[in-house]
């Protein structure tokens, strides 16, 4: 027996003409909780990376994840479309982010920030590596809500029939 995919509107709330999607909320919550956790970890590291340096790094991380995630999607998954219509690249509200690109973007941001501020790169990397699972968790929940990135066909009792995934149940791999 398969589970039916719950019909969850990808728009979490609307404020006038502005639609706020679950995916955007996942990014927002992931960044905010990740930042708070990074500050907590910095307090445990006895001064290798201070809290002020992490506060300053936060915008770099956001830009790295978003810019890298978008560029990764464009380069890895939809190059032909965006090469023919480059302005479409700017329409992030149409979707299209890549975990691989986001990871490369935040790695580049860490390297540049550590170099610019003369900070120990490995100490910064240690903190950010602890924070990444928070963002991944919320991102995967948003992938489930959007019925994206589902797994292989399964006969497991928790298999879900996803819209666009065919008639057979699939692993809800976003959740594990």
N, C-alpha and C positions, 0 to 999 in steps of 0.2 A: 504494500500500500504506500503510495506516495503522498507527500504533503503538497497542497496547492500553495503557490506563491501568494503571499498576502498582498493585496492591492494597496500599496503605499504611494501616495502622491509624492513625486520627487521634489515638489515645492513644499517646504516646511511651513512657510508663512509668507503672506503678501502684505506689503505696506504700500498702498496706492498702486502705482504701476510697477513697483519693484518686487520681483519674486526672489525670495531667499530660499535657496535649495539646501537640502540635507547635506549635499556634498560640500557646499560652502561652509555650513555650520561645522561639519567634521573638520575642515581645515582650521577654522577659527578656534574650536575647542582644543584640537590637537596642538596648535601653536601655543595657546595660552597655558594649558596644563603642562606642556613640555617645557615652556619657559620657566614656570614656577618650580618644576621638578629640577631643572638645571640649576636654578638658584639654590635650591636645597642641597644638591650635590656639591656645588661650589663651596658651601659652608663646611662640608666635610673634608674637603681636599686641602685644607690648611694653607690657602693662599696661592696655589699654583695659578689658578684663574680666579680672579675676584669677581664679586657680583656686579660691579660696575662694568667690567669688561664683557660679561654675559649680557647685561642690559644693552650695551652698545652692539653686540653681535646679533641680537634678536632680529633687527631689520635685515641684516645681511642674510640670515638664515631664511627668512620669509622670501626674499627676492630670489635666493638660490633655488629654493624648492619650487616656487611657482614658475620662474623663468626656465629653469632646467627641466621641470616637468612638462611644460608646454613645448619647448624646443625638442625634447626627447620624443614626445608624441608625434610631432611634425616630421622629424627625421626618421624615426624607427617605423612608424605605422602608416603615415599618410603622405609621404614625400611627393608622390605624383600629383595629388590634389593641390597641395599647398605650393608646389613649384609652379603650377599653372595659374593659381589664384593666390598670390602671396598675401594680399590683404586679409584673406580668410584666417590667416594665422592669428590675427589680433582678436578674433571673435571667440574669446575663451568661454563665453556663456553658452556656446554650442557644444561644449564638452571637449575632452581630449587632453588628458594628462598622462604622463608616463612615470611609473615608479623609478625606472632606471634613470631617466633624465633628471628627476627630482633628486635622486641620490647623488648623481654627478654634479648637479648644481650646488647642493649644500656642501659637498666635498670641496668644490672650487671656492665657495664662499669661505669655508674654514681656512683653506690654504692662504687665500688673499688676506683675510682678516688677521690671521696669526702673523703673517709676514709683515703686514702694515703696522701692527701694534707691538711687534717683537715679543709675541707670546709663545709659549711652548705648544707647538702644534699637537703633539701627542696628548698633552693634558686637556686641551680643548676637545680633541677627538674622543677621549675617554668620556667626557661629560655628555657630548652630543650623542654618542652611541647608546648611552643609557636612556636618552630621551626619545630616540627614534621609534621604539615600539609603541609609545603613546600615540603618535601621529598615525602609525600604521594601523593600529586598532580602530581608530575612528574612521580612517579612510576605507578600511574593509567593511565596516558597518554601512557606510554610504554606498559602497559597491553592491552590497546585498540589497539595499533599498532600491537602487537603480537597476537591479537584476543584471549586473555585469560580472564578468570574471568567474562565472560558475564553473564547476568541475565536470568531470567525466560522468557518463551515464552510470547509474548504480541501481542495485536492487536493495540497498540498505533501507531500513524503515524511515530514515530521516532524509531520504532523497526528496528533492523539490522539483516540481515541474515549473520551470522558469518560462516567462513569456519570451519568445524568440529563441528558446533553447530546444525546440522540438517537443514531441509528445511524451518523451521518456523522462523519468526523474533523473536528476543530476545531483552530484554532491554540492552542498552549499559551501564550497571551499573558501568563500570569503569569510566564513565564520570560524574557521579553524586552520 
